[in-house]
Amino acid sequence: MSTIYLIRHGETKWNLEERFQGITNTELTEKGMQQGKQLAERFKNKKISNIYASPLDRAKITAGYIGEMVNKDVILTDDFKEISFGDWEGLTTTEIENKYSWAKEWFINPGNHQIPNGDDMEFEKKRLKEKLKEIALSNPHTFPNLIVSHAGIIRLAILGAMDLPLSYYWRLTFGNTCVNVLNYEDGRFVLKCLNDTSHLLKK
């Protein structure tokens, strides 16, 4: 059995403003940095195989706190960089719905429409499933692998791992620095934990 932790980055200003970030390189807020430190405490004294992270600062810095805590270098990879939201990046949900007549339908099922100049979400979902399998099979029966990424990528990764359609995309929610856990055994993924932010409750 292999275990993979999928972890979201800390809070950013655009999170607070509910703006689509995508591949835009936004920064953590002071609260976001504190969340990252609290997250790192969760993994204190735990053995980790590898820490992978998106190269975008909000994920890279969040992962760095964990790396320092467990004395592991962070492996930066575009495999877990946030999906591109194309022309929607920097816009709020309200601005998007005012500009695109079909946006409300997209917020129900992203598979029904393509964001202008954005990534193909069905393709990304399938790609992420294969990447998770590759990581799971690379060192089975050892310590967990951590992936620090973004809400969009984590949604698609879990949908892919669980063989769920894109219509489930908005039925999953992920708080900043949330921990999600997948086990891979006998050729399939099992979701063991979803959107756990209990580390933020500790003083």
Residue pairs with C-beta under 8 A, 6 or more apart in sequence:
1 140
1 141
1 183
1 184
1 185
2 135
2 136
2 137
2 139
2 140
2 141
2 142
2 144
2 145
2 183
2 184
2 185
3 144
3 145
3 181
3 182
3 183
3 184
3 192
4 132
4 135
4 136
4 144
4 145
4 146
4 147
4 181
4 182
4 183
4 184
5 144
5 145
5 146
5 147
5 179
5 180
5 181
6 147
6 149
6 154
6 157
6 158
6 179
6 180
6 181
6 182
7 39
7 62
7 63
7 66
7 146
7 147
7 148
7 149
7 177
7 178
7 179
7 180
8 148
8 149
8 150
8 151
8 154
8 174
8 175
8 176
8 177
8 178
9 28
9 32
9 36
9 54
9 56
9 58
9 59
9 61
9 62
9 148
9 149
9 150
9 176
9 177
10 28
10 29
10 31
10 32
10 33
10 34
10 35
10 36
10 39
10 58
10 61
10 62
10 176
10 177
11 28
11 29
11 31
11 32
11 35
11 176
12 21
12 26
12 27
12 28
12 29
12 32
12 58
13 26
13 27
13 29
14 20
14 21
14 24
14 26
14 90
15 21
15 32
15 176
16 29
17 92
18 92
18 93
19 90
19 91
19 92
20 85
20 88
20 89
20 90
20 91
20 92
20 96
21 58
21 82
21 85
21 89
21 150
22 82
22 83
22 84
22 85
22 86
22 88
22 89
22 118
22 152
23 56
23 81
23 82
23 83
23 84
23 85
23 89
24 89
24 90
25 56
25 57
25 58
26 56
26 57
26 58
27 57
27 58
28 36
28 57
28 58
28 61
28 62
32 58
32 62
32 176
33 61
35 62
35 176
35 177
35 200
36 61
36 62
36 64
36 65
36 66
36 177
37 65
38 177
38 199
38 200
38 202
39 62
39 65
39 66
39 177
39 179
39 199
39 200
40 65
40 66
40 68
40 69
41 69
41 199
41 202
42 179
42 199
43 66
43 69
43 70
43 146
44 69
44 70
46 70
46 144
47 70
47 143
48 66
48 70
48 72
48 143
48 144
48 145
48 146
49 139
49 142
49 143
49 144
49 145
50 72
50 75
50 135
50 139
50 145
50 146
51 63
51 66
51 67
51 70
51 72
51 73
51 74
51 75
51 145
51 146
51 147
51 148
52 63
52 74
52 75
52 76
52 77
52 79
52 80
52 135
52 145
52 146
52 147
52 148
53 59
53 60
53 62
53 63
53 74
53 75
53 76
53 77
53 80
53 147
53 148
53 149
54 60
54 76
54 77
54 78
54 80
54 81
54 82
54 148
54 149
54 150
54 153
55 76
55 77
55 78
55 81
56 81
56 82
56 150
58 150
59 80
59 82
59 148
59 149
59 150
60 74
60 76
60 148
62 148
62 177
63 74
63 146
63 148
64 74
66 72
66 74
66 146
66 148
67 73
67 74
74 148
79 128
79 131
80 131
80 147
80 148
80 149
80 150
80 153
81 149
81 150
81 153
82 149
82 150
82 152
82 153
83 118
83 119
83 121
83 124
83 150
83 152
83 153
83 156
84 117
84 118
84 119
85 115
85 118
85 119
85 152
86 115
86 116
86 117
86 118
86 119
87 115
87 116
87 117
87 118
88 96
88 115
88 116
88 118
91 99
93 107
96 103
97 103
97 104
97 107
100 106
102 112
102 113
105 112
105 113
106 112
106 113
106 115
107 170
108 167
108 170
109 166
109 167
109 169
110 121
110 166
110 169
110 170
111 121
111 122
111 165
111 166
111 167
114 120
121 156
121 166
121 169
122 166
124 153
124 156
125 156
125 157
125 159
125 160
125 166
126 160
127 160
128 153
128 156
128 157
128 160
128 161
129 157
129 160
129 161
132 157
132 160
132 161
132 182
132 184
132 189
133 184
135 145
135 147
136 145
136 184
136 189
137 184
139 145
140 184
147 157
149 157
151 174
154 174
154 180
155 169
155 172
155 174
156 169
158 164
158 172
158 180
158 182
158 191
158 194
159 165
159 166
159 168
159 169
159 172
161 182
161 189
161 191
162 189
162 191
172 194
172 195
173 195
174 180
174 195
175 195
175 197
175 200
176 197
177 197
177 199
177 200
178 195
178 196
178 197
179 193
179 196
179 197
179 199
180 191
180 193
180 194
180 195
180 196
181 191
181 192
181 193
181 196
182 189
182 190
182 191
182 192
183 189
183 190
183 192
184 190
